[in-house]
Amino acid sequence: MSTNAMDTSSDCNTPSLSNSSSSSAPPTLSRSSSLSSSASHGDRFIPLRSTLDKDISHYNLMQSKENTDNMGTEAGEDPHGDYRSSLAESLLGRVPESAKILAFKAKAPTPEEGHTNRMRVLYSQNRAQSKPQARVQSTRHIPSVPEKVLDAPAMVDDYYLNLLDWSASNVLAVALENTVYLWNASTGSIGELMHTPEDQIVTSVSFLDNGSHLAIGTSDSTVQLWDVAAGSQARSLRGHGARVSALSWNKHILSSAGRDTSIVNHDVRIKEHIVSSFQGHTQEVCGLKWDPSGTHLASGANDNTLCVWDHRSLATRSVTDPLYRMSEHTAAVKAVGGESGLLASGGGTADRKIRFWNTKTGSCLNTVDTNSQVCSILWSKNHRELVSSHGFSRNQLTVWKYPSLTRSADLIGHSSRVLHMAMSPDGQTVVSAGDETLRFWKVFENTKSRAKKSVALPTNSSRRSLKQRVNIR
């Protein structure tokens, strides 16, 4: 099983080391090649002997020793100091104190044009945190601690996967390695829905709008459709050449995307289910979301681009040109979410920004720098707000007011990046996944219907494991 530990700005493939079995002689280190490389590029931490004056350096070292020896004289003064300085200047030709004992290069070699330091986030994070961030006094109370925590052992730590979804029937689907579990938020019951062979893993999950069926993407490039109530597989959908990383429903149309860079649209009602495919990315597609109206599909990928597709393109067998292609992000775009006419997208570690787009014109409306990797975005159903989940270095959930983009709250509890989020059907509770735990936050409580709680989490708030109830391990 292979997983990606961190997104990069342009490539998700991790480098590999290979051992050669060739019988040729082992490689040797060449001193001449090393010296020539050093001479051509230089190094400011290695003294340059060509600019070193050994006579002056020796004089300065001995002078320092003599000054130490003369500290026993009155007031620590050298009675012959002026004479020594005049004599040294006459013999050496310049004032010795102005010469350095070791001479270094003044500056490091300048980087190539267009070079970007991918690790700049490591050096700028603390500086960003040292600046006081604007906070607003929220007109409502947002609890700073989760109301419930569930253990989720063996959840795959892969930025490009989508392993969590909450259905309209109040059932939460969680993928742990090669198994999918269902947790009923009303009763607290946990059950195993399915599992793949040991050499495969579940890579994405997504509920049909009414919650009756669950689409499951796997690492063997297939999409399985499961009847939740019956607990049985309804059908298997093929069409990809690599793992299926993202899924999104639009009524009877299921859109799937993955590492083969393509988006396949399936009509699950018919036998020949593939109705069209979108080819607009060059690397793995990790973010996929239809807007609530079903008119636009947003796709984000590891090629740092965000594409918006028109639903009318479903009538075309193969589409290569999206309605809009945005390339302002500088890292992988996984976090996508929006309302009708409004789309929010978040970039990875090298980008850290949330951008807001008008899907009718393709223009960027606003941008906010979150100072950390953006993993997921959800819009509130009850408030004009959104919540984003993040990675290094605080691993927090942040609640934003829109359109002012001021922070309402930072929810801190996870010890590693918060890769996934899902929202309860009443829009009040957000569940976050990270560090092999699921945490339930009462973020968007509807004050008008506070007495009505359609999502009743079990009263027992003790920590439980998804796998304990089904005797796994």
C-alpha positions in Angstrom: 0.0 0.0 0.0 1.4 3.4 -0.9 0.3 6.7 0.4 1.3 10.3 -0.1 2.4 12.0 3.1 2.4 15.6 1.9 1.3 17.5 -1.1 3.8 19.3 -3.2 3.4 22.3 -5.4 3.5 20.4 -8.7 4.1 16.7 -8.3 2.6 14.0 -6.0 5.0 11.2 -7.0 7.5 10.5 -4.2 11.0 9.7 -5.3 12.3 6.2 -5.0 15.7 4.7 -4.3 16.8 1.7 -6.3 19.7 -0.7 -6.0 21.6 -1.6 -9.1 22.6 -5.2 -9.7 25.1 -4.3 -12.3 28.5 -6.0 -12.1 30.4 -2.8 -13.0 32.9 -1.3 -10.6 31.4 0.7 -7.7 31.4 4.5 -8.1 34.3 6.4 -6.7 34.5 10.0 -5.4 36.7 12.3 -7.5 38.5 15.1 -5.7 39.0 17.1 -8.9 35.3 17.0 -9.8 34.4 18.2 -6.3 36.9 21.0 -6.4 35.7 22.2 -9.8 32.1 22.2 -8.6 33.1 24.2 -5.6 35.0 26.7 -7.7 32.2 27.2 -10.1 29.4 27.7 -7.6 31.3 28.8 -4.5 30.3 28.4 -0.9 30.1 31.3 1.6 30.8 28.9 4.5 34.2 27.7 3.3 37.1 30.3 3.5 38.6 31.3 0.2 42.4 30.7 0.4 43.0 32.9 -2.6 42.0 36.0 -0.7 43.6 35.0 2.6 46.7 37.0 3.7 48.6 34.6 5.9 51.1 37.2 7.3 48.3 39.5 8.5 46.3 36.6 9.8 49.3 35.3 11.8 50.0 38.8 13.1 46.4 39.3 14.3 46.4 35.9 16.1 49.7 36.6 17.9 48.6 40.2 18.7 45.5 38.8 20.4 47.7 36.5 22.4 50.1 39.3 23.5 47.1 41.5 24.5 45.9 38.7 26.8 49.4 38.3 28.3 49.6 42.0 29.0 46.3 42.1 30.9 48.4 42.1 34.1 49.9 45.6 33.5 48.2 48.7 34.9 44.8 49.4 33.3 45.5 46.5 30.9 47.4 48.8 28.5 50.4 47.8 26.3 53.1 50.5 26.7 54.5 49.6 23.3 51.1 49.4 21.5 51.5 52.5 19.3 55.0 51.4 18.2 53.8 47.9 17.3 50.9 49.3 15.3 53.1 51.7 13.3 55.7 49.0 12.7 53.1 46.5 11.5 51.5 49.0 9.1 54.9 49.8 7.6 55.9 46.2 7.1 52.5 44.8 6.1 51.3 47.7 4.0 47.9 48.2 5.6 46.2 48.4 8.9 46.1 44.8 10.3 42.8 45.3 12.1 41.0 45.8 8.8 42.0 42.4 7.5 39.9 39.3 8.3 41.6 36.1 9.6 39.3 34.0 7.4 37.8 35.5 4.2 34.3 34.3 3.1 32.3 34.9 0.0 30.0 37.9 0.5 26.8 36.3 -0.8 25.4 33.0 -1.8 25.0 32.3 -5.5 21.8 33.9 -6.8 19.0 31.5 -7.7 17.9 30.8 -11.2 15.2 33.0 -12.6 11.8 31.9 -11.6 13.1 29.6 -8.8 10.6 29.2 -5.9 11.6 27.8 -2.5 9.1 25.1 -1.8 10.0 25.1 1.9 9.4 28.8 2.5 6.4 27.9 4.6 8.7 26.4 7.2 10.5 29.8 7.6 7.5 32.1 7.3 5.0 30.2 9.5 6.4 31.5 12.9 6.7 35.0 11.5 3.0 34.9 10.4 1.9 33.6 13.8 3.9 36.4 15.7 1.7 39.0 14.1 -1.6 39.5 15.9 -4.4 38.2 13.7 -7.7 40.1 13.6 -10.5 38.5 15.6 -14.1 39.5 15.7 -16.4 39.2 18.6 -18.9 36.6 17.4 -22.5 37.3 18.0 -23.0 33.6 18.9 -21.0 31.1 20.9 -18.8 28.6 19.0 -17.6 25.8 21.4 -13.8 25.5 21.3 -13.8 21.8 22.2 -15.5 19.0 20.3 -18.6 17.5 21.7 -17.6 14.0 20.8 -14.5 12.1 19.7 -14.3 8.8 17.9 -11.1 6.8 17.3 -10.5 6.0 13.6 -7.4 3.7 13.6 -5.6 3.0 10.3 -7.1 6.0 8.5 -4.8 6.6 5.5 -2.8 9.8 5.8 -3.0 10.9 2.2 -3.7 14.5 1.2 -5.2 13.4 -2.2 -7.9 11.0 -0.8 -11.5 11.8 0.3 -12.4 9.3 3.1 -15.4 10.9 4.9 -19.0 11.8 4.1 -22.3 12.4 6.0 -25.6 11.4 4.5 -29.0 13.1 4.5 -30.2 10.1 6.6 -27.7 11.0 9.4 -25.3 8.2 8.7 -21.5 8.9 8.6 -19.3 6.9 6.2 -15.6 6.5 7.2 -13.0 4.6 5.2 -10.2 3.0 7.2 -7.6 1.4 5.0 -9.5 -1.3 3.1 -12.8 -1.1 5.1 -15.8 1.2 5.1 -17.7 1.7 8.3 -21.1 3.3 8.9 -21.8 5.3 12.1 -25.4 6.2 12.8 -25.3 9.6 14.4 -28.9 9.2 15.8 -28.4 5.9 17.6 -24.6 5.6 17.9 -24.5 2.2 16.2 -21.5 1.3 14.2 -21.3 -1.4 11.4 -19.0 -2.5 8.7 -20.4 -2.0 5.2 -17.7 -3.5 3.0 -14.0 -4.2 2.7 -11.6 -4.6 -0.3 -8.9 -7.3 -0.7 -5.8 -6.7 1.6 -3.7 -5.4 -1.3 -6.2 -2.6 -2.1 -7.5 0.4 -0.1 -10.6 2.6 -0.2 -9.7 6.0 -1.7 -12.9 7.9 -1.7 -16.6 7.8 -0.5 -19.7 9.9 -1.4 -23.4 9.5 -0.5 -26.2 9.9 -3.0 -28.3 13.0 -2.1 -31.0 11.0 -0.3 -28.4 8.8 1.5 -29.8 5.5 0.0 -26.6 4.6 -1.8 -22.9 5.1 -1.2 -20.3 5.4 -3.9 -16.9 4.0 -3.0 -13.7 4.5 -5.0 -10.8 2.1 -4.6 -7.1 1.9 -5.4 -7.8 -0.7 -8.2 -9.5 2.0 -10.3 -13.1 0.9 -9.8 -16.1 2.6 -8.3 -18.5 0.4 -6.3 -22.1 1.4 -5.7 -23.6 0.1 -2.4 -27.2 -0.1 -1.1 -26.8 1.2 2.4 -30.1 -0.2 3.9 -29.5 -3.7 2.3 -25.8 -3.6 3.0 -25.1 -5.1 -0.5 -23.3 -4.0 -3.6 -25.6 -2.8 -6.3 -23.0 -2.5 -9.1 -19.4 -1.8 -10.1 -18.4 1.1 -12.4 -15.2 1.1 -14.4 -13.7 3.7 -16.6 -10.4 4.8 -14.8 -6.9 3.6 -15.3 -5.7 4.4 -11.7 -7.0 4.9 -8.2 -10.3 6.9 -7.8 -9.5 9.8 -5.4 -12.7 11.9 -5.6 -16.4 11.5 -6.1 -19.4 13.8 -6.4 -23.1 13.3 -7.1 -25.4 15.4 -9.3 -28.8 13.6 -9.0 -28.4 10.4 -11.0 -25.0 11.4 -12.4 -21.9 10.3 -10.4 -18.7 12.1 -11.3 -15.4 10.3 -10.4 -11.8 11.4 -10.8 -8.4 10.1 -9.8 -4.7 9.6 -10.5 -5.3 9.1 -14.3 -6.1 12.9 -14.5 -9.6 12.2 -16.0 -13.1 13.0 -14.7 -15.6 10.3 -15.7 -19.4 11.0 -15.5 -21.6 7.9 -14.9 -25.3 7.7 -15.3 -26.0 5.0 -12.7 -29.5 4.3 -14.1 -28.3 2.7 -17.3 -26.1 -0.2 -18.3 -23.6 1.7 -20.4 -23.0 4.1 -17.6 -20.2 6.4 -19.0 -22.0 9.3 -20.6 -19.0 11.7 -20.9 -15.5 12.4 -19.7 -13.6 15.6 -18.9 -9.9 15.9 -19.7 -8.6 19.2 -18.3 -5.9 18.3 -15.8 -2.3 16.9 -16.2 -1.9 15.4 -12.7 -4.1 13.6 -10.1 -7.5 15.1 -9.5 -8.1 15.3 -5.8 -10.9 17.8 -5.4 -14.3 17.3 -7.0 -17.6 19.0 -6.2 -20.9 19.8 -7.9 -22.6 23.0 -6.7 -26.0 22.7 -5.0 -27.8 23.7 -8.2 -26.1 21.1 -10.3 -25.0 23.6 -13.0 -21.3 23.6 -12.4 -18.7 21.0 -11.4 -15.4 22.2 -9.8 -12.3 20.1 -10.0 -8.9 20.7 -8.4 -5.8 18.8 -9.0 -2.1 18.3 -8.2 -1.2 20.4 -11.3 -2.1 23.5 -9.2 -5.2 24.3 -11.4 -8.9 24.7 -10.7 -11.4 23.9 -13.5 -15.1 24.7 -13.7 -17.2 22.5 -16.0 -20.7 23.3 -17.3 -23.4 20.7 -16.8 -24.3 21.0 -20.5 -21.0 19.4 -21.3 -22.4 16.1 -20.0 -24.1 15.7 -23.4 -20.6 15.6 -25.1 -18.8 12.3 -25.0 -15.3 13.9 -24.5 -14.6 17.4 -23.3 -11.1 18.8 -23.1 -11.8 22.5 -22.6 -13.5 23.5 -19.3 -15.7 26.5 -18.9 -13.0 28.2 -16.9 -9.5 27.2 -15.9 -7.8 29.0 -13.0 -4.1 28.7 -12.4 -3.6 31.3 -9.6 -2.9 28.6 -6.9 0.8 27.6 -6.5 0.1 24.2 -4.9 -2.3 21.3 -5.3 -6.0 22.2 -5.1 -7.9 19.7 -3.1 -10.3 21.9 -1.0 -13.2 23.0 -3.2 -16.7 24.0 -2.1 -19.3 26.5 -3.1 -22.8 27.8 -3.5 -24.7 28.7 -6.7 -22.5 31.2 -8.5 -19.8 31.3 -5.8 -16.9 28.9 -5.4 -14.1 28.7 -2.8 -10.8 26.8 -3.4 -7.9 26.1 -1.2 -4.2 25.4 -2.0 -1.7 23.1 -0.4 1.5 23.8 1.6 3.3 26.0 -0.9 0.2 28.1 -1.5 -1.9 28.3 1.7 -4.6 30.6 0.2 -8.3 30.4 -0.1 -9.6 32.0 -3.2 -13.2 32.9 -4.0 -14.5 32.8 -7.6 -17.6 33.9 -9.5 -18.5 30.8 -11.5 -20.6 32.8 -13.9 -17.7 35.0 -15.0 -14.6 33.1 -13.8 -13.2 36.1 -12.0 -11.5 36.0 -8.6 -13.5 37.9 -6.0 -11.2 37.7 -3.0 -8.2 35.9 -1.5 -7.2 35.2 2.1 -3.8 33.8 3.2 -4.5 31.1 5.9 -0.7 30.6 6.7 -1.2 26.8 6.5 -2.1 24.0 4.1 -5.8 24.1 3.2 -7.3 20.6 3.2 -11.0 21.0 3.1 -13.8 23.7 2.8 -17.4 23.6 3.9 -20.1 26.3 3.6 -22.6 26.8 6.4 -26.3 26.1 5.7 -27.4 28.4 8.6 -25.0 31.3 8.5 -23.1 33.4 6.0 -19.9 31.6 7.0 -17.6 28.8 5.9 -15.1 26.5 7.8 -11.8 25.4 6.5 -9.5 22.6 7.8 -5.7 22.9 7.8 -2.4 21.2 8.2 1.0 22.4 9.4 1.6 24.0 11.8 -1.6 24.4 13.9 -3.8 21.6 12.4 -6.9 23.7 13.1 -10.3 24.3 11.8 -11.0 28.0 11.1 -14.5 29.6 10.9 -14.6 32.5 8.5 -17.3 35.2 8.0 -18.2 36.0 4.4 -17.6 38.3 2.6 -15.5 40.1 5.3 -13.2 37.0 5.6 -12.6 37.7 9.3 -12.0 34.8 11.6 -14.9 33.9 13.9 -13.0 31.1 15.7 -10.0 28.7 15.5 -10.8 25.2 16.7 -7.7 23.3 17.8 -7.6 19.7 18.9 -6.0 17.6 16.2 -2.3 16.7 16.5 -1.8 16.3 12.7 -3.3 17.8 9.6 -7.1 17.7 9.3 -7.5 16.1 5.9 -11.3 15.6 5.8 -14.5 17.3 6.9 -18.2 16.5 6.6 -21.4 18.3 7.7 -24.4 17.0 9.4 -27.7 17.1 7.4 -29.1 19.9 9.6 -25.9 21.9 9.0 -25.1 22.5 12.6 -22.3 19.9 13.3 -19.0 19.5 11.5 -16.9 16.3 11.8 -13.2 16.5 11.1 -10.8 13.7 10.5 -7.1 13.7 11.4 -4.5 12.0 13.7 -6.7 8.8 13.4 -9.6 10.5 15.3 -13.0 11.9 14.3 -14.0 15.1 16.2 -17.5 16.5 16.2 -17.8 20.3 16.5 -21.0 22.3 17.1 -19.9 25.0 14.7 -23.0 26.3 13.0 -25.8 26.0 15.6 -29.1 27.3 14.4 -30.2 29.6 17.2 -33.8 29.8 15.8 -34.3 26.1 16.2 -32.1 25.5 19.2 -34.9 23.5 20.8 -35.2 21.2 17.7 -32.1 19.0 17.4 -32.6 16.8 14.4 -29.0 15.5 14.7 -28.9 13.9 18.1 -25.5 12.7 18.9 -25.4 9.9 21.4 -25.3 11.2 25.0 -22.4 9.0 25.9 -19.4 11.3 25.1 -16.7 8.8 26.0 -14.1 8.0 23.4 -14.9 5.0 21.3 -13.3 3.2 18.4 -15.0 2.5 15.1 -13.3 -0.9 14.9 -14.1 -2.1 18.5 -17.8 -2.5 17.8 -17.2 -4.8 14.8 -14.4 -6.8 16.4 -11.7 -5.8 14.0 -8.1 -6.3 15.1 
